[in-house]
Amino acid sequence: MSQAISTLFIILLVCAVFIVLSSRAAGGEPSLFGYQLKAVLSGSMAPEMSVGSLILIQLTDEKEIFQAGDVITFRTDENILITHRIMEIEKSGQQFITKGDNNNGPDTQPVMAQNIVGKYSGVSIPYVGYVFHYMNTKQGALLLLVIPGLLFLGHAVFTIWRALRLIEGSQKSQLKEES
């Protein structure tokens, strides 16, 4: 049982280190098999994507063909990621008019094809986005590394203490047998 807990802590610590380092190296969320997780920070796509949800997007390139109705994640001129629905296609698929489902009107700036990061896969997990977003902050990354590390260290100290008690107990029983 103790070995299973130690293994679980090691796996948790390795995963935490991998997530933090890959996030920092990629300059954002890590991608796996061409997909990325994104936290929903506004209600513009409610009710399909509520604030605090975690969504899965499939990464795309400029050659991807999009249609009206597709939900895309794109980067604005201010380097902000937004996920909205394509309403119209202009300039032979090089420019898109987008709108949040919960917004009254279309976005003020058209989206250029080269600014599209990915396409929404349809997977949304409510509330997990809050945690995911926090993990991408400096405090969250530190917490993600420190807590599993402290748990692992505490478990190691407990295991060593228990082993020493067993050794002491066996030594005392040997002394009693010899006397």
Secondary structure as UniProt FT lines:
FT   HELIX           2..26
FT   STRAND          31..32
FT   TURN            33..34
FT   STRAND          35..39
FT   TURN            44..48
FT   TURN            51..52
FT   STRAND          54..59
FT   TURN            62..63
FT   TURN            68..69
FT   STRAND          71..75
FT   TURN            77..78
FT   STRAND          81..90
FT   HELIX           91..93
FT   STRAND          95..99
FT   TURN            101..102
FT   STRAND          111..112
FT   HELIX           113..115
FT   STRAND          116..125
FT   TURN            126..127
FT   HELIX           128..135
FT   HELIX           138..178
//
